[in-house]
Amino acid sequence: MLVVAGLGVALSALWLNQFFPKAEATREVLYPLRMIFGVVMVITIVLGILAARRRDFVHHRAWMIRSYAIALVAGTQVFTLGIGGAVLGTGELTVALLMGTAWGLNLAVAEWSIRRSSARRTRRTPTRAPMAA
């Protein structure tokens, strides 16, 4: 069910990007970013599904974390637009770049989380001492 919802989010975002009226900076900066991240979200969901079908749950988890990071960009944009707008202003190009910054922040946190949990799993793997005869 979550996969269907995730694909619905990604595909509807791609559809809206195609048919929603665009301002100049939005057309030049956000349109390609939305296309890239919409397609990447579909790809990460599909790769996550394929990993789960192989019973490779470590990679499944990583792909789904990346997909979730892309999907949650609207929440992060509240902060990038609020803080960035207060510091840098609210010009059309600035707003478009601040919105794009949210994807970078989300994916950076996602990759940090994936690598952190991977390192933690590696450290916890017990090594067995050879059995004495």
N, C-alpha and C positions, 0 to 999 in steps of 0.2 A: 504494500500500500504506500509506503514512504517513497519508494522508487517512482511510482506513478505520480505522486505529488511533486517530487523533485523534477521529474521530466516535464510536468505541467508548468512548473515555475519557469524553467529554462526556456521552453518553447514559447510560452506566452510572452516572456520578456523579449525574445527574438522577434515575435510578431509585432509587439508594441513598438519596438525600435524601428521596424520597417515603415509603420503607418502613422506614427504619432508625429505631429508637426515639430519641426526642429528649428531652433535658433541658430545663428551662424556658428558660434563656438561649439554648440552642441553637435552640429553637423560635422565639424572638423575634428573635434576631440572625443566627445562622448559616443558618437555613432560607431566609430571603429572599436572603441573599448567595449561597448555593449555587445557588439557582434562577436568580438573575440571571447569575452567572458561568458556569453550565452552559449557559444559553441563549446568552449572548454568545460562548462558545467555539464552539458550533455555528455561529453567524452568522459569526464571523471565518473559520472554515474554509471555509464556503460562499463568502464574499466572496473569499477567497484563490483558490479554485478558479475562480471566474468571472473574476478578473483574469488568471489564467494562461491560461485559454481565449482571452482577448482578446489574449494575448501581452504583457500589461502586467506585466512581471516586477518592476518597482519596487513597485507596489502589492501584488502577490502576496506579495512578501517581507515587506512591512510587516504585512499581515494575518496571515501565518503566524507572525511574531515575536510578535504580540499573543496569538495562540492558544497558542503555546508558553509564554508568560509565565503565562497562566491555568492551563495544565496542570501547571506545575512548582510550584504553590503549596505542596504538601506539604513539599517541601524547604526552602522559605523559612520555613514555619511552625515548623520545628525551631528556627530562630534567633529568630523573634519570640516563640515560647513560652518558649524557654530564657532569653533575655536579658530579655524583658519580664516573664516570670514571676518572675525573680530580683529585679527592680526593683519591680514593681507587685503581686506576689502571684499566687496561683493560684485565685482565686475563679472561679465559673462564668461570670459576666458578663465578667470580665477576660480569661479564656481565650478566650471567644467573640470579643471585640473584637480580641485579639492575632492570632487566626487570620484575621480579616477584614483586618487590617493587612497581612498577607502579600500579598494580592491587590493592594493599593495599591502596595506596594513593587515587586512584580514588574512591574506595568504602568507604573510610573514609569520603571524602568530600561529597559523595552522601548521606551517612547516616546523616551527620551533616546537610545537606540541608533539608532532609526529616524531621528530628526532629525539626529543627528551624522553618520551615513553619507550622508544626503541633502545636508547642508551640505558634506561632503567631496567628493562627486561634483560639486556645483555649482562649487566652487573649482577642481577639476581640469579642468573643461571648457575646452579651449584655444580661444582666439579667433584666428581667422585674419586676418592682415593682407591688405589688398587686393593683388592681384598687379599689379606694375608692367608697363606695356605696352612 
